[in-house]
Amino acid sequence: MYAIIEVGAKQYNVAKDDIILIDNQPLKEGKEITLDKVLLVSKDKKVEVGQPYLKNVKVTAEVLSSVKGEKTIAFKYRRRKSSHWTKGHRAKLIELKIKSIEVAG
């Protein structure tokens, strides 16, 4: 069984016991959250697709920790101008463990 959920502006393909990284949100470690923006759920070769969301499906997840993502480098270079700059960035992420996918009815 797997589901496609929407968190923020991104979509994730999740199954039970998966660990995903989402964009930073004000969540505390150890807290359980319910994700109700489920776009698709598949169970035993039966697929349900929402328009846009499924009303009878919930995904429960536990907040594991707050982590930093990999460092990304932005480099700008202007030829013949003796001008360049380098900037680095590490995104703040939240680590979630998917506890269950519940389909009612």
Beta strands, then each sheet from edge to edge (+ up, - down):
strand 1: 2-7
strand 2: 10-15
strand 3: 19-23
strand 4: 32-35
strand 5: 38-43
strand 6: 46-49
strand 7: 57-78
strand 8: 83-103
sheet 1: 2+ 1- 5+ 6-
sheet 2: 3+ 8- 7+ 4-
end
